[in-house]
Amino acid sequence: MINKDSSRVAVLDPLRGLAALAVCWHHFAVAEPNRLLYLTSQYGDLGVEVFFVISGFVVPYSLSRAGYSIGFFPKFLIKRIARLDPPYIASILLALFILYFRFALHGFEPNYKPNVSAFQLLLHLGYLNAFFNYAWIVALYWTLAIEFQFYLSIGLLFPLISHRSLLVRSITTCCLAGLFLTTPNTALITHYVFLFLLGIVTYQFRIKLMSTVSYLFCVAVLLVLLIASLDVATALAGVATALTISFINASGGGVLQFFGKISYSLYLTHMIVGSSLIEFGVNNKVHNLPGRICLYLAAFAVTIAFAYCFYRLVEGPALKWSKKLSYRSDSTGKVRLPQAASALPNS
């Protein structure tokens, strides 16, 4: 049995909250013509990379605390689907409502007409749109597809990345890293594998499978690989996230805890609600800078309020439902798997 650390990682909620807010602001202001205001949102999309690193850490960490074994894999997937899919599907329905509401009112764009097929919608249920060259109803859903691929992978690879043998863990890590070269497809998790590996080595460090020196060496190697494979900004964001998880144990206060709690709901709905409000305002002659700033702030306020309601009405019940789906060990009948966390939802 691997060494378990049952302590809660307090910094995760603030990281989730900050990442979700950064992505929101990026999508709200990415088309802003004012250069200074645009610069404040330019790197907000790095919140996605932050989520990938958090997932790389928190999912195996949660499974480690639960005493997970490969025999629990089917139930692990059921719990993940029960936890994540109800809010995801609800957001798809919300996006469709907004699309056809816009079509009915003709208030957002001239000659606007939705172009959504039944097959395109069906592909969303398996996170498969990119493999069939169909657009996502909401552009950010591609990140959920990458996360889902990670869940499939980590449930199977968990015994290897958690193995006591350094050789086994090293071979597993090298094989995962090598997949980047053999499958250069941005629709696959392999394109972002070094970010997830940052989270995985952080998990191994947290449960004391490696020393501080070994961990920092791994982080340095992954920094170089990320710079070479993606870009400097992504590499720095990923490494900063990993080091924060490893060496900072602060909750960040009530506000960041709140945003961490609703981060999945905020992430799912901000482009549907907030971006639509901004688009409506811009199309209705809100063109001066003070007006646009007020529009962004109003969109943020409405989006946060909506995300909180969405959390209470949709995500919260899904979380409770998932927690009721417990695992039980054949040997003791008492091993229960707590809610396996992900980067986007509250764990």
C-alpha positions as CSV (number, residue, x, y, z in Angstrom):
1,M,0.0,0.0,0.0
2,I,1.3,3.4,-0.9
3,N,1.9,6.1,1.7
4,K,-1.2,8.2,2.1
5,D,-1.5,11.7,3.1
6,S,-5.0,12.4,4.2
7,S,-4.6,16.1,4.7
8,R,-6.7,18.4,2.5
9,V,-4.8,20.5,0.0
10,A,-6.2,23.9,0.9
11,V,-4.7,25.8,-2.0
12,L,-6.7,23.9,-4.7
13,D,-9.9,25.9,-4.4
14,P,-8.2,29.3,-4.7
15,L,-6.3,27.9,-7.8
16,R,-9.5,26.7,-9.4
17,G,-11.3,30.0,-8.6
18,L,-8.5,32.1,-10.0
19,A,-8.2,29.9,-13.1
20,A,-11.9,30.1,-13.8
21,L,-12.0,33.9,-13.4
22,A,-9.0,34.3,-15.7
23,V,-10.6,32.2,-18.4
24,C,-13.8,34.2,-18.0
25,W,-12.1,37.5,-18.4
26,H,-10.1,36.3,-21.4
27,H,-13.3,35.3,-23.2
28,F,-15.0,38.5,-22.2
29,A,-12.3,40.9,-23.3
30,V,-10.2,39.0,-25.9
31,A,-11.8,41.1,-28.7
32,E,-11.4,44.4,-26.8
33,P,-10.0,47.1,-29.2
34,N,-8.4,49.1,-26.4
35,R,-4.8,47.8,-26.2
36,L,-4.3,48.2,-22.4
37,L,-7.6,46.6,-21.5
38,Y,-6.9,43.7,-24.0
39,L,-3.5,43.1,-22.4
40,T,-5.3,42.3,-19.0
41,S,-7.0,39.4,-20.7
42,Q,-4.3,38.2,-23.1
43,Y,-3.1,35.4,-21.0
44,G,-6.3,34.5,-19.2
45,D,-6.7,31.4,-21.3
46,L,-3.7,30.0,-19.4
47,G,-6.3,29.1,-16.8
48,V,-7.0,26.0,-18.9
49,E,-3.5,24.9,-18.5
50,V,-3.7,25.5,-14.8
51,F,-6.8,23.2,-14.7
52,F,-4.9,20.5,-16.5
53,V,-2.0,20.5,-14.0
54,I,-4.5,20.5,-11.1
55,S,-6.3,17.5,-12.6
56,G,-3.0,15.7,-13.0
57,F,-2.4,16.1,-9.3
58,V,-5.8,15.9,-7.7
59,V,-7.4,12.9,-9.4
60,P,-4.7,10.4,-8.5
61,Y,-4.3,12.1,-5.1
62,S,-7.9,11.5,-4.4
63,L,-7.8,7.9,-5.6
64,S,-4.7,7.3,-3.4
65,R,-6.5,8.5,-0.3
66,A,-9.4,6.2,-1.2
67,G,-7.3,3.0,-1.6
68,Y,-8.3,2.7,-5.2
69,S,-7.4,-0.4,-7.2
70,I,-7.9,-1.2,-10.9
71,G,-11.0,-3.3,-10.1
72,F,-12.8,-0.1,-9.2
73,F,-12.3,1.4,-12.7
74,P,-15.9,0.9,-14.0
75,K,-17.4,2.4,-10.9
76,F,-14.8,5.2,-11.0
77,L,-16.0,6.2,-14.5
78,I,-19.7,6.0,-13.4
79,K,-19.0,8.3,-10.5
80,R,-17.1,10.7,-12.8
81,I,-20.0,10.7,-15.3
82,A,-22.6,11.2,-12.5
83,R,-20.5,14.1,-11.2
84,L,-19.7,15.9,-14.4
85,D,-22.2,15.1,-17.0
86,P,-25.4,16.5,-15.5
87,P,-24.0,20.1,-15.4
88,Y,-22.3,19.6,-18.8
89,I,-25.6,18.4,-20.4
90,A,-27.5,21.2,-18.7
91,S,-25.1,23.8,-20.1
92,I,-25.6,22.3,-23.6
93,L,-29.3,22.7,-23.2
94,L,-28.8,26.2,-22.0
95,A,-26.6,27.0,-25.0
96,L,-29.2,25.6,-27.4
97,F,-31.8,27.8,-25.7
98,I,-29.7,30.9,-26.2
99,L,-29.0,30.0,-29.8
100,Y,-32.6,29.7,-30.7
101,F,-33.7,32.6,-28.5
102,R,-31.3,34.7,-30.6
103,F,-32.7,33.3,-33.8
104,A,-36.3,34.1,-32.6
105,L,-35.5,37.7,-31.6
106,H,-33.0,38.6,-34.3
107,G,-31.5,40.9,-31.7
108,F,-27.9,39.8,-31.7
109,E,-26.8,39.5,-35.3
110,P,-28.6,40.3,-38.6
111,N,-29.7,37.2,-40.5
112,Y,-28.6,35.0,-37.6
113,K,-29.5,31.3,-38.0
114,P,-28.4,28.4,-35.8
115,N,-26.7,25.6,-37.6
116,V,-26.8,22.6,-35.2
117,S,-27.3,19.0,-36.3
118,A,-28.6,16.1,-34.2
119,F,-25.4,14.1,-34.9
120,Q,-23.3,17.0,-33.8
121,L,-25.3,17.1,-30.5
122,L,-25.0,13.4,-30.0
123,L,-21.2,13.6,-30.4
124,H,-21.1,15.9,-27.4
125,L,-22.2,13.0,-25.1
126,G,-19.0,11.2,-25.8
127,Y,-16.8,14.3,-26.1
128,L,-16.1,13.2,-29.7
129,N,-16.7,16.3,-31.8
130,A,-13.1,17.0,-32.7
131,F,-12.6,13.4,-34.0
132,F,-15.5,13.9,-36.5
133,N,-14.7,17.5,-37.4
134,Y,-17.8,18.9,-35.9
135,A,-17.8,22.2,-34.0
136,W,-18.6,22.3,-30.3
137,I,-21.8,24.0,-29.3
138,V,-19.6,26.0,-26.9
139,A,-16.0,26.4,-27.9
140,L,-14.5,25.6,-24.5
141,Y,-16.0,22.1,-24.4
142,W,-12.8,20.9,-26.1
143,T,-11.1,21.1,-22.7
144,L,-13.7,18.8,-21.1
145,A,-12.9,16.3,-23.8
146,I,-9.2,16.4,-22.8
147,E,-10.2,16.1,-19.2
148,F,-12.4,13.1,-19.9
149,Q,-9.5,11.4,-21.8
150,F,-7.4,11.9,-18.7
151,Y,-10.0,10.3,-16.4
152,L,-10.0,7.2,-18.8
153,S,-6.2,7.1,-18.7
154,I,-5.6,7.7,-15.0
155,G,-8.1,5.1,-13.9
156,L,-6.1,2.5,-15.8
157,L,-2.5,3.9,-15.1
158,F,-3.0,4.7,-11.5
159,P,-1.3,1.5,-10.2
160,L,1.8,2.3,-12.3
161,I,2.2,5.9,-11.4
162,S,1.7,5.0,-7.8
163,H,4.0,2.0,-7.8
164,R,6.7,1.7,-5.1
165,S,9.3,0.9,-7.7
166,L,11.1,3.9,-9.1
167,L,11.9,2.0,-12.2
168,V,8.2,1.2,-12.8
169,R,7.2,4.9,-12.3
170,S,10.1,6.1,-14.5
171,I,9.2,3.8,-17.4
172,T,5.6,4.8,-17.1
173,T,6.4,8.5,-17.1
174,C,8.8,8.2,-20.1
175,C,6.2,6.2,-22.1
176,L,3.6,8.9,-21.4
177,A,6.0,11.6,-22.4
178,G,6.9,9.7,-25.6
179,L,3.2,9.7,-26.7
180,F,3.6,13.4,-27.4
181,L,5.9,12.6,-30.3
182,T,3.9,9.6,-31.7
183,T,0.4,11.2,-31.6
184,P,0.7,14.9,-32.5
185,N,-3.0,15.7,-32.4
186,T,-4.4,18.6,-30.4
187,A,-7.7,16.7,-29.9
188,L,-5.8,14.1,-27.8
189,I,-4.5,14.3,-24.3
190,T,-1.1,13.5,-25.5
191,H,-0.7,17.0,-26.9
192,Y,-1.0,18.3,-23.3
193,V,0.7,15.3,-21.6
194,F,3.5,17.4,-20.0
195,L,1.0,19.5,-18.1
196,F,-0.7,16.5,-16.7
197,L,2.7,15.0,-15.9
198,L,3.5,18.1,-13.9
199,G,0.4,17.3,-11.8
200,I,1.3,13.6,-11.6
201,V,4.9,14.2,-10.3
202,T,3.4,16.7,-7.8
203,Y,1.1,13.9,-6.6
204,Q,4.0,11.5,-6.3
205,F,5.9,14.2,-4.3
206,R,2.9,14.9,-2.1
207,I,2.6,11.2,-1.1
208,K,6.3,11.0,-0.5
209,L,7.2,8.7,-3.5
210,M,10.0,11.1,-4.4
211,S,12.3,13.5,-2.6
212,T,12.3,17.2,-2.9
213,V,15.4,17.2,-5.0
214,S,14.0,14.5,-7.4
215,Y,10.7,16.4,-7.6
216,L,12.4,19.7,-8.5
217,F,14.5,17.9,-11.1
218,C,11.4,16.5,-12.7
219,V,9.7,19.9,-12.7
220,A,12.8,21.4,-14.4
221,V,12.8,18.7,-17.1
222,L,9.1,19.2,-17.7
223,L,9.6,23.0,-17.9
224,V,12.1,22.5,-20.7
225,L,9.8,20.0,-22.5
226,L,6.8,22.4,-22.2
227,I,8.8,25.3,-23.6
228,A,9.9,23.1,-26.5
229,S,6.5,21.6,-27.2
230,L,4.0,24.4,-26.4
231,D,5.3,27.8,-25.4
232,V,7.0,29.7,-22.6
233,A,3.9,31.2,-21.1
234,T,2.2,27.8,-20.8
235,A,5.3,26.3,-19.3
236,L,5.6,29.0,-16.6
237,A,1.9,28.8,-15.8
238,G,2.1,25.0,-15.5
239,V,5.2,25.0,-13.3
240,A,3.9,27.8,-11.1
241,T,0.7,25.8,-10.5
242,A,2.6,22.6,-9.6
243,L,5.0,24.5,-7.2
244,T,2.0,26.2,-5.6
245,I,0.3,22.9,-4.9
246,S,3.5,21.5,-3.5
247,F,4.7,24.2,-1.2
248,I,1.8,26.6,-0.4
249,N,-0.9,25.5,2.0
250,A,-3.1,28.5,2.2
251,S,-6.9,28.7,1.6
252,G,-6.9,32.2,0.1
253,G,-9.8,33.4,2.1
254,G,-13.6,33.1,1.7
255,V,-13.9,34.9,-1.7
256,L,-11.5,32.6,-3.5
257,Q,-13.0,29.6,-1.7
258,F,-16.4,30.7,-3.1
259,F,-15.1,30.9,-6.7
260,G,-13.3,27.6,-6.3
261,K,-16.6,26.1,-5.2
262,I,-18.5,27.3,-8.2
263,S,-15.6,27.1,-10.6
264,Y,-17.1,24.3,-12.7
265,S,-20.4,26.0,-13.1
266,L,-18.7,29.3,-13.8
267,Y,-16.5,27.7,-16.4
268,L,-19.4,25.9,-18.1
269,T,-21.8,28.9,-18.3
270,H,-19.7,32.1,-18.7
271,M,-19.5,31.9,-22.5
272,I,-23.1,31.1,-22.8
273,V,-24.3,33.9,-20.4
274,G,-21.6,36.5,-20.1
275,S,-20.3,36.5,-23.6
276,S,-23.8,36.6,-25.0
277,L,-24.6,39.7,-22.9
278,I,-21.4,41.4,-24.1
279,E,-22.1,40.5,-27.7
280,F,-25.7,41.9,-27.4
281,G,-24.3,45.2,-25.9
282,V,-21.7,45.6,-28.5
283,N,-24.2,45.0,-31.3
284,N,-26.5,47.6,-29.8
285,K,-24.0,50.5,-30.0
286,V,-22.1,50.2,-26.7
287,H,-18.8,51.2,-28.4
288,N,-17.2,53.8,-26.1
289,L,-14.6,52.5,-23.6
290,P,-16.4,53.4,-20.4
291,G,-19.5,51.8,-21.8
292,R,-17.6,48.6,-22.6
293,I,-16.0,48.5,-19.2
294,C,-19.5,48.8,-17.6
295,L,-20.7,46.1,-20.0
296,Y,-17.8,43.7,-18.9
297,L,-18.5,44.3,-15.3
298,A,-22.2,43.7,-15.7
299,A,-21.5,40.5,-17.6
300,F,-19.2,39.4,-14.8
301,A,-21.9,40.1,-12.2
302,V,-24.7,38.4,-14.0
303,T,-22.4,35.4,-14.9
304,I,-21.3,34.9,-11.3
305,A,-24.9,35.1,-10.0
306,F,-26.0,32.7,-12.7
307,A,-23.1,30.3,-12.0
308,Y,-24.0,30.2,-8.3
309,C,-27.7,29.4,-9.1
310,F,-26.5,26.8,-11.6
311,Y,-24.3,25.3,-8.9
312,R,-27.1,25.1,-6.4
313,L,-29.7,23.7,-8.8
314,V,-27.6,21.5,-11.1
315,E,-24.0,20.9,-10.0
316,G,-24.7,20.5,-6.3
317,P,-27.3,17.7,-6.7
318,A,-25.0,16.0,-9.2
319,L,-22.2,16.1,-6.6
320,K,-24.5,14.6,-3.9
321,W,-25.7,11.9,-6.4
322,S,-22.1,11.0,-7.2
323,K,-21.1,10.7,-3.6
324,K,-23.9,8.2,-3.0
325,L,-22.3,5.9,-5.5
326,S,-19.7,4.3,-3.2
327,Y,-17.1,1.7,-3.8
328,R,-16.9,-1.3,-1.5
329,S,-13.9,-3.6,-1.1
330,D,-14.6,-7.4,-1.5
331,S,-12.3,-8.1,1.4
332,T,-13.7,-5.7,4.1
333,G,-16.9,-4.4,2.6
334,K,-16.0,-1.0,4.1
335,V,-13.7,0.8,1.7
336,R,-15.5,3.8,0.3
337,L,-14.1,6.0,-2.5
338,P,-14.6,9.7,-1.7
339,Q,-15.5,12.1,-4.5
340,A,-12.6,11.8,-6.9
341,A,-11.8,15.4,-7.7
342,S,-11.1,17.1,-11.0
343,A,-9.7,20.5,-11.8
344,L,-12.9,22.1,-13.0
345,P,-15.5,20.9,-10.4
346,N,-15.4,21.5,-6.7
347,S,-14.1,18.3,-5.0
